């Protein structure tokens, strides 16, 4: 199966359970891997036959910056549902990371997979 990849999308939003995390937006790194059948898109060269990664990225960014979720798990689930709502998407893998959330770690996060 074919894939559409959005790598290291940087959002700034409220995420976390601690009081200071509920006030000040922090960096959120999002990676999305969408599985779809892209054969027709390759044949027609028509955006109507594609999974529009620009549209998906914009929706993911807006949601991550406004959702104010407590957990990265909940945000990842939201983003997976957002992707699955797009025409042609069969499944999705979403990774959500919080850089610097844990001392001595570059980032921490979760990765989930969902399908129709």
FIZAKOL-822851 format. One record per atom (N, C-alpha, C): residue number from 1; residue in one letter; atom name; x, y, z. Coordinates in steps of 0.05 Angstrom, whole numbers. Each point is the difference from the previous one (the first is absolute). Example, Ala and Ser with C-alpha at 12.3 -4.5 7.8 and 13.67 -1.06 7.14 Angstrom:
BEGIN
{site 1 'a' 'N' {264 -114 156}}
{site 1 'a' 'CA' {-18 24 0}}
{site 1 'a' 'C' {18 24 0}}
{site 2 's' 'N' {-7 21 -14}}
{site 2 's' 'CA' {16 24 1}}
{site 2 's' 'C' {-15 22 14}}
//
This chain:
BEGIN
{site 1 'x' 'N' {17 -24 0}}
{site 1 'x' 'CA' {-17 24 0}}
{site 1 'x' 'C' {18 25 0}}
{site 2 'x' 'N' {-11 22 -9}}
{site 2 'x' 'CA' {14 25 -3}}
{site 2 'x' 'C' {-2 17 25}}
{site 3 'x' 'N' {18 19 3}}
{site 3 'x' 'CA' {0 16 24}}
{site 3 'x' 'C' {4 30 -6}}
{site 4 'x' 'N' {-14 17 15}}
{site 4 'x' 'CA' {5 28 1}}
{site 4 'x' 'C' {12 6 27}}
{site 5 'x' 'N' {23 15 -1}}
{site 5 'x' 'CA' {15 5 25}}
{site 5 'x' 'C' {2 30 6}}
{site 6 'x' 'N' {-7 7 24}}
{site 6 'x' 'CA' {4 27 11}}
{site 6 'x' 'C' {19 -3 23}}
{site 7 'x' 'N' {24 12 -3}}
{site 7 'x' 'CA' {21 -5 19}}
{site 7 'x' 'C' {7 25 16}}
{site 8 'x' 'N' {1 -3 26}}
{site 8 'x' 'CA' {9 21 19}}
{site 8 'x' 'C' {-15 26 -3}}
{site 9 'x' 'N' {-27 -1 -1}}
{site 9 'x' 'CA' {-17 23 0}}
{site 9 'x' 'C' {1 13 28}}
{site 10 'x' 'N' {8 25 1}}
{site 10 'x' 'CA' {3 13 26}}
{site 10 'x' 'C' {-24 17 7}}
{site 11 'x' 'N' {-13 -7 22}}
{site 11 'x' 'CA' {-23 16 10}}
{site 11 'x' 'C' {8 11 27}}
{site 12 'x' 'N' {-14 21 9}}
{site 12 'x' 'CA' {4 11 26}}
{site 12 'x' 'C' {-28 1 13}}
{site 13 'x' 'N' {-3 -16 21}}
{site 13 'x' 'CA' {-26 -1 13}}
{site 13 'x' 'C' {2 -8 29}}
{site 14 'x' 'N' {-23 1 13}}
{site 14 'x' 'CA' {-3 -7 28}}
{site 14 'x' 'C' {-4 -31 1}}
{site 15 'x' 'N' {18 -13 13}}
{site 15 'x' 'CA' {-2 -29 4}}
{site 15 'x' 'C' {15 -8 25}}
{site 16 'x' 'N' {-12 -16 16}}
{site 16 'x' 'CA' {12 -9 25}}
{site 16 'x' 'C' {-18 2 24}}
{site 17 'x' 'N' {9 -11 22}}
{site 17 'x' 'CA' {-17 -2 24}}
{site 17 'x' 'C' {9 19 22}}
{site 18 'x' 'N' {25 10 -2}}
{site 18 'x' 'CA' {10 18 21}}
{site 18 'x' 'C' {-10 28 -4}}
{site 19 'x' 'N' {-3 15 22}}
{site 19 'x' 'CA' {-11 27 -1}}
{site 19 'x' 'C' {15 18 -20}}
{site 20 'x' 'N' {26 -1 -1}}
{site 20 'x' 'CA' {15 17 -18}}
{site 20 'x' 'C' {-4 -8 -29}}
{site 21 'x' 'N' {-6 -25 -5}}
{site 21 'x' 'CA' {-5 -9 -28}}
{site 21 'x' 'C' {-28 9 -9}}
{site 22 'x' 'N' {-17 7 18}}
{site 22 'x' 'CA' {-28 8 -7}}
{site 22 'x' 'C' {-1 30 -6}}
{site 23 'x' 'N' {22 14 3}}
{site 23 'x' 'CA' {0 29 -4}}
{site 23 'x' 'C' {16 8 -25}}
{site 24 'x' 'N' {24 -11 -2}}
{site 24 'x' 'CA' {18 8 -21}}
{site 24 'x' 'C' {2 -20 -23}}
{site 25 'x' 'N' {-6 8 -24}}
{site 25 'x' 'CA' {3 -19 -23}}
{site 25 'x' 'C' {28 -11 -1}}
{site 26 'x' 'N' {2 -25 -8}}
{site 26 'x' 'CA' {26 -13 -3}}
{site 26 'x' 'C' {2 -14 -28}}
{site 27 'x' 'N' {24 -6 -8}}
{site 27 'x' 'CA' {4 -13 -26}}
{site 27 'x' 'C' {-12 -28 1}}
{site 28 'x' 'N' {-13 -7 -22}}
{site 28 'x' 'CA' {-11 -27 -5}}
{site 28 'x' 'C' {9 -8 -27}}
{site 29 'x' 'N' {14 -23 -2}}
{site 29 'x' 'CA' {9 -10 -26}}
{site 29 'x' 'C' {-19 -22 -9}}
{site 30 'x' 'N' {-10 2 -25}}
{site 30 'x' 'CA' {-19 -19 -10}}
{site 30 'x' 'C' {11 -13 -25}}
{site 31 'x' 'N' {-2 -26 -1}}
{site 31 'x' 'CA' {7 -16 -24}}
{site 31 'x' 'C' {-25 -16 -7}}
{site 32 'x' 'N' {-6 1 -26}}
{site 32 'x' 'CA' {-24 -15 -10}}
{site 32 'x' 'C' {8 -16 -24}}
{site 33 'x' 'N' {-8 -25 0}}
{site 33 'x' 'CA' {4 -18 -23}}
{site 33 'x' 'C' {-27 -12 -8}}
{site 34 'x' 'N' {-10 9 -23}}
{site 34 'x' 'CA' {-26 -8 -9}}
{site 34 'x' 'C' {3 -22 -21}}
{site 35 'x' 'N' {-15 -22 2}}
{site 35 'x' 'CA' {-1 -21 -20}}
{site 35 'x' 'C' {-24 5 -17}}
{site 36 'x' 'N' {4 -1 -26}}
{site 36 'x' 'CA' {-21 4 -20}}
{site 36 'x' 'C' {8 -13 -26}}
{site 37 'x' 'N' {-19 -5 -18}}
{site 37 'x' 'CA' {6 -10 -26}}
{site 37 'x' 'C' {4 25 -18}}
{site 38 'x' 'N' {25 5 -8}}
{site 38 'x' 'CA' {7 24 -15}}
{site 38 'x' 'C' {4 -6 -30}}
{site 39 'x' 'N' {-7 -24 -9}}
{site 39 'x' 'CA' {4 -7 -28}}
{site 39 'x' 'C' {-14 19 -19}}
{site 40 'x' 'N' {-25 6 5}}
{site 40 'x' 'CA' {-15 18 -17}}
{site 40 'x' 'C' {13 28 -1}}
{site 41 'x' 'N' {8 10 23}}
{site 41 'x' 'CA' {13 26 1}}
{site 41 'x' 'C' {25 0 -17}}
{site 42 'x' 'N' {15 -22 0}}
{site 42 'x' 'CA' {24 -2 -16}}
{site 42 'x' 'C' {-6 -1 -30}}
{site 43 'x' 'N' {-22 -11 -7}}
{site 43 'x' 'CA' {-8 -2 -28}}
{site 43 'x' 'C' {-11 26 -11}}
{site 44 'x' 'N' {-17 13 16}}
{site 44 'x' 'CA' {-14 24 -9}}
{site 44 'x' 'C' {15 26 4}}
{site 45 'x' 'N' {17 0 20}}
{site 45 'x' 'CA' {14 25 7}}
{site 45 'x' 'C' {-19 22 8}}
{site 46 'x' 'N' {-23 -8 13}}
{site 46 'x' 'CA' {-21 18 7}}
{site 46 'x' 'C' {-2 1 31}}
{site 47 'x' 'N' {1 23 11}}
{site 47 'x' 'CA' {-2 4 29}}
{site 47 'x' 'C' {-26 -12 12}}
{site 48 'x' 'N' {-20 -1 -16}}
{site 48 'x' 'CA' {-26 -12 9}}
{site 48 'x' 'C' {3 -30 7}}
{site 49 'x' 'N' {20 -13 -12}}
{site 49 'x' 'CA' {4 -28 5}}
{site 49 'x' 'C' {21 -5 22}}
{site 50 'x' 'N' {10 21 12}}
{site 50 'x' 'CA' {21 -2 20}}
{site 50 'x' 'C' {-12 3 28}}
{site 51 'x' 'N' {15 -10 20}}
{site 51 'x' 'CA' {-4 9 28}}
{site 51 'x' 'C' {15 25 2}}
{site 52 'x' 'N' {-13 22 5}}
{site 52 'x' 'CA' {12 27 0}}
{site 52 'x' 'C' {15 4 26}}
{site 53 'x' 'N' {27 -4 -1}}
{site 53 'x' 'CA' {16 2 25}}
{site 53 'x' 'C' {0 28 11}}
{site 54 'x' 'N' {-4 20 -17}}
{site 54 'x' 'CA' {-1 28 10}}
{site 54 'x' 'C' {-25 4 17}}
{site 55 'x' 'N' {-22 -10 -9}}
{site 55 'x' 'CA' {-25 2 15}}
{site 55 'x' 'C' {2 -15 26}}
{site 56 'x' 'N' {11 -24 0}}
{site 56 'x' 'CA' {3 -16 24}}
{site 56 'x' 'C' {18 14 20}}
{site 57 'x' 'N' {23 11 -10}}
{site 57 'x' 'CA' {19 14 18}}
{site 57 'x' 'C' {-13 24 13}}
{site 58 'x' 'N' {-15 16 -16}}
{site 58 'x' 'CA' {-13 24 11}}
{site 58 'x' 'C' {-20 -8 21}}
{site 59 'x' 'N' {-17 -20 -5}}
{site 59 'x' 'CA' {-20 -9 20}}
{site 59 'x' 'C' {14 -10 25}}
{site 60 'x' 'N' {21 -15 -3}}
{site 60 'x' 'CA' {15 -11 23}}
{site 60 'x' 'C' {12 23 17}}
{site 61 'x' 'N' {12 19 -14}}
{site 61 'x' 'CA' {12 23 14}}
{site 61 'x' 'C' {-21 16 15}}
{site 62 'x' 'N' {-22 7 -12}}
{site 62 'x' 'CA' {-21 15 13}}
{site 62 'x' 'C' {-10 -15 24}}
{site 63 'x' 'N' {-5 -26 -3}}
{site 63 'x' 'CA' {-11 -15 22}}
{site 63 'x' 'C' {20 -2 24}}
{site 64 'x' 'N' {25 -6 -7}}
{site 64 'x' 'CA' {21 -2 22}}
{site 64 'x' 'C' {3 26 15}}
{site 65 'x' 'N' {-3 23 -14}}
{site 65 'x' 'CA' {4 26 13}}
{site 65 'x' 'C' {-24 10 15}}
{site 66 'x' 'N' {-24 -13 -4}}
{site 66 'x' 'CA' {-24 10 13}}
{site 66 'x' 'C' {-13 -21 19}}
{site 67 'x' 'N' {7 -25 -2}}
{site 67 'x' 'CA' {-14 -21 15}}
{site 67 'x' 'C' {4 1 30}}
{site 68 'x' 'N' {23 9 9}}
{site 68 'x' 'CA' {6 1 29}}
{site 68 'x' 'C' {-5 -27 14}}
{site 69 'x' 'N' {11 -21 -12}}
{site 69 'x' 'CA' {-3 -27 12}}
{site 69 'x' 'C' {19 -3 24}}
{site 70 'x' 'N' {-6 -18 17}}
{site 70 'x' 'CA' {17 -6 23}}
{site 70 'x' 'C' {22 -20 -7}}
{site 71 'x' 'N' {-7 -19 -18}}
{site 71 'x' 'CA' {20 -21 -6}}
{site 71 'x' 'C' {7 -1 -30}}
{site 72 'x' 'N' {24 -9 -6}}
{site 72 'x' 'CA' {8 -3 -27}}
{site 72 'x' 'C' {-16 -23 -13}}
{site 73 'x' 'N' {-9 -19 16}}
{site 73 'x' 'CA' {-16 -22 -10}}
{site 73 'x' 'C' {-26 10 -11}}
{site 74 'x' 'N' {-13 18 14}}
{site 74 'x' 'CA' {-26 12 -9}}
{site 74 'x' 'C' {4 16 -26}}
{site 75 'x' 'N' {22 16 0}}
{site 75 'x' 'CA' {5 16 -24}}
{site 75 'x' 'C' {6 -18 -24}}
{site 76 'x' 'N' {15 -21 4}}
{site 76 'x' 'CA' {6 -18 -22}}
{site 76 'x' 'C' {-25 -14 -10}}
{site 77 'x' 'N' {-18 -7 18}}
{site 77 'x' 'CA' {-26 -12 -8}}
{site 77 'x' 'C' {-17 20 -16}}
{site 78 'x' 'N' {0 25 9}}
{site 78 'x' 'CA' {-15 21 -15}}
{site 78 'x' 'C' {11 2 -29}}
{site 79 'x' 'N' {27 1 -2}}
{site 79 'x' 'CA' {12 4 -26}}
{site 79 'x' 'C' {-4 -24 -18}}
{site 80 'x' 'N' {0 -24 11}}
{site 80 'x' 'CA' {-6 -24 -16}}
{site 80 'x' 'C' {-28 1 -11}}
{site 81 'x' 'N' {-20 8 16}}
{site 81 'x' 'CA' {-27 3 -9}}
{site 81 'x' 'C' {-3 21 -22}}
{site 82 'x' 'N' {14 22 3}}
{site 82 'x' 'CA' {0 21 -20}}
{site 82 'x' 'C' {10 -11 -26}}
{site 83 'x' 'N' {22 -15 0}}
{site 83 'x' 'CA' {11 -11 -24}}
{site 83 'x' 'C' {-19 -21 -13}}
{site 84 'x' 'N' {-12 -17 16}}
{site 84 'x' 'CA' {-18 -21 -10}}
{site 84 'x' 'C' {-25 12 -13}}
{site 85 'x' 'N' {-6 25 7}}
{site 85 'x' 'CA' {-23 13 -12}}
{site 85 'x' 'C' {5 10 -28}}
{site 86 'x' 'N' {25 1 -8}}
{site 86 'x' 'CA' {7 9 -27}}
{site 86 'x' 'C' {-6 -22 -21}}
{site 87 'x' 'N' {-10 8 -23}}
{site 87 'x' 'CA' {-6 -20 -21}}
{site 87 'x' 'C' {25 -15 -8}}
{site 88 'x' 'N' {-3 -27 -3}}
{site 88 'x' 'CA' {21 -17 -10}}
{site 88 'x' 'C' {19 -10 21}}
{site 89 'x' 'N' {-2 10 25}}
{site 89 'x' 'CA' {18 -10 21}}
{site 89 'x' 'C' {-10 -26 10}}
{site 90 'x' 'N' {18 -20 0}}
{site 90 'x' 'CA' {-7 -27 9}}
{site 90 'x' 'C' {9 -4 29}}
{site 91 'x' 'N' {24 10 7}}
{site 91 'x' 'CA' {10 -3 27}}
{site 91 'x' 'C' {20 23 5}}
{site 92 'x' 'N' {7 3 25}}
{site 92 'x' 'CA' {18 22 7}}
{site 92 'x' 'C' {17 -8 24}}
{site 93 'x' 'N' {25 10 0}}
{site 93 'x' 'CA' {18 -3 23}}
{site 93 'x' 'C' {6 29 8}}
{site 94 'x' 'N' {-5 6 25}}
{site 94 'x' 'CA' {5 27 11}}
{site 94 'x' 'C' {19 -1 23}}
{site 95 'x' 'N' {21 17 -1}}
{site 95 'x' 'CA' {19 2 23}}
{site 95 'x' 'C' {-2 29 10}}
{site 96 'x' 'N' {-4 3 26}}
{site 96 'x' 'CA' {-1 26 13}}
{site 96 'x' 'C' {22 1 21}}
{site 97 'x' 'N' {17 20 -2}}
{site 97 'x' 'CA' {23 2 19}}
{site 97 'x' 'C' {0 27 13}}
{site 98 'x' 'N' {10 1 25}}
{site 98 'x' 'CA' {4 24 15}}
{site 98 'x' 'C' {30 3 5}}
{site 99 'x' 'N' {14 17 -15}}
{site 99 'x' 'CA' {29 3 4}}
{site 99 'x' 'C' {6 11 28}}
{site 100 'x' 'N' {20 -10 12}}
{site 100 'x' 'CA' {9 10 26}}
{site 100 'x' 'C' {-18 -5 23}}
{site 101 'x' 'N' {-20 -18 -3}}
{site 101 'x' 'CA' {-19 -5 22}}
{site 101 'x' 'C' {12 -16 23}}
{site 102 'x' 'N' {21 -15 -7}}
{site 102 'x' 'CA' {13 -16 21}}
{site 102 'x' 'C' {30 6 -1}}
{site 103 'x' 'N' {10 6 24}}
{site 103 'x' 'CA' {29 6 2}}
{site 103 'x' 'C' {17 -21 -12}}
{site 104 'x' 'N' {20 8 -15}}
{site 104 'x' 'CA' {19 -17 -14}}
{site 104 'x' 'C' {-11 -14 -24}}
{site 105 'x' 'N' {-24 5 -8}}
{site 105 'x' 'CA' {-12 -12 -24}}
{site 105 'x' 'C' {-6 22 -21}}
{site 106 'x' 'N' {6 -6 -25}}
{site 106 'x' 'CA' {-5 20 -21}}
{site 106 'x' 'C' {-30 5 -2}}
{site 107 'x' 'N' {-16 -21 3}}
{site 107 'x' 'CA' {-29 3 0}}
{site 107 'x' 'C' {-13 -25 11}}
{site 108 'x' 'N' {-25 1 6}}
{site 108 'x' 'CA' {-16 -23 8}}
{site 108 'x' 'C' {-27 2 -15}}
{site 109 'x' 'N' {-12 -23 -4}}
{site 109 'x' 'CA' {-25 1 -15}}
{site 109 'x' 'C' {-12 -28 -3}}
{site 110 'x' 'N' {-20 0 -18}}
{site 110 'x' 'CA' {-13 -26 -7}}
{site 110 'x' 'C' {-3 -2 -30}}
{site 111 'x' 'N' {-4 -25 -8}}
{site 111 'x' 'CA' {-6 -5 -28}}
{site 111 'x' 'C' {-23 -20 -1}}
{site 112 'x' 'N' {-21 7 -15}}
{site 112 'x' 'CA' {-23 -18 -2}}
{site 112 'x' 'C' {-6 -6 -29}}
{site 113 'x' 'N' {-14 -22 -5}}
{site 113 'x' 'CA' {-9 -7 -27}}
{site 113 'x' 'C' {-30 -4 2}}
{site 114 'x' 'N' {-14 10 -20}}
{site 114 'x' 'CA' {-29 -4 -2}}
{site 114 'x' 'C' {-8 -5 -29}}
{site 115 'x' 'N' {-22 -14 -4}}
{site 115 'x' 'CA' {-9 -5 -27}}
{site 115 'x' 'C' {-31 2 -1}}
{site 116 'x' 'N' {-10 1 -24}}
{site 116 'x' 'CA' {-29 1 -4}}
{site 116 'x' 'C' {-12 -26 8}}
//
